[in-house]
Each structure stands twice: as structure tokens, then as C-alpha cells.
């Protein structure tokens, strides 16, 4: 069970690296515009804010990877739980303020990983 939980933690980390790339580097590019359903004007006006948001997504990914690489099992568990909870909270807030789609894309995978981590 724990290897499935860790696989999902790695998936959530990879997703947040992808979010970092989208928000920091592709926000005003065609893929970023399509993904976030922005006009070029809106994307240009909000690019600095998106880059900041992308940086925070990178910190979440880094924390999850830290948890996966930590050799002390008890501490690794605590790190993963903390960062998964951060992702879930961010996903719930994003769903409430931006788009309900964030609940499915961001919060749900982290919540499933968290549950499997606890069961493992």
C-alpha cells in the first residue's frame, strides 16, 4: 500500500512541477492561454502574479520530493502529510475562488494520496 501512496505523492509532485512550468514560463504562450482559458491581454496583465503562483507550486513539489527522499520513515511521513495537506487546502481555496475544476485536478489527487499514506 505504501508504494502506491508514494507513487501518488510523486504524481502530485510532478503535477506541481508542471503547474510551475505553465505558470512561470508558459502563461502567455498558446499552451498557457489554452490551459487557463485566458486572453493574451489578460495573461499579459497577470503574468507576474502567475509566476509567483508558479513558484509556490514549485515549493509544494519540492516538499513532496523531500518527503519521498527522506530516509527516516516517521519524518518522511510527517513531511508528506504536511505538504499534501497544503496542496489539498490550496486546491479547496482555488476551487472556491477560481474554478471548481481545481478541486478535481489539484485537491483530489492529493487527498487520495493522503488517505493511502495514512492507510499504509
Residue pairs with C-beta under 8 A, 6 or more apart in sequence:
1 116
1 119
1 120
2 117
2 120
4 116
4 120
5 113
5 116
5 117
5 119
5 120
6 68
8 109
8 112
8 113
8 116
9 64
9 67
9 68
9 80
9 84
9 113
9 117
10 64
10 65
10 68
11 109
11 113
12 64
12 84
12 87
12 109
12 110
12 113
13 60
13 61
13 64
13 65
13 68
14 61
15 105
15 106
15 109
16 57
16 58
16 60
16 61
16 64
16 87
17 57
17 58
17 61
19 54
19 57
19 106
20 54
20 55
20 57
20 58
20 61
21 54
22 31
22 32
22 35
22 36
22 54
23 32
23 50
23 51
23 53
23 54
23 57
24 50
24 51
24 54
24 55
24 58
25 54
26 32
26 35
27 36
27 38
27 43
27 46
27 47
27 50
27 51
27 54
28 40
28 43
28 44
28 47
32 38
32 43
32 50
33 39
33 40
33 43
36 43
36 50
38 46
43 50
60 83
60 86
60 87
60 90
63 79
63 82
63 83
63 86
64 80
64 83
64 84
64 87
66 79
66 83
67 76
67 77
67 79
67 80
67 83
68 76
68 80
70 76
70 79
77 117
80 113
80 117
81 114
81 117
81 118
84 110
84 111
84 113
84 114
84 117
85 114
87 106
87 107
87 110
88 107
88 110
88 111
88 114
90 106
90 107
91 102
91 103
91 105
91 106
91 107
91 108
91 110
92 103
92 107
94 102
94 103
94 106
94 107
95 101
95 102
95 103
95 107
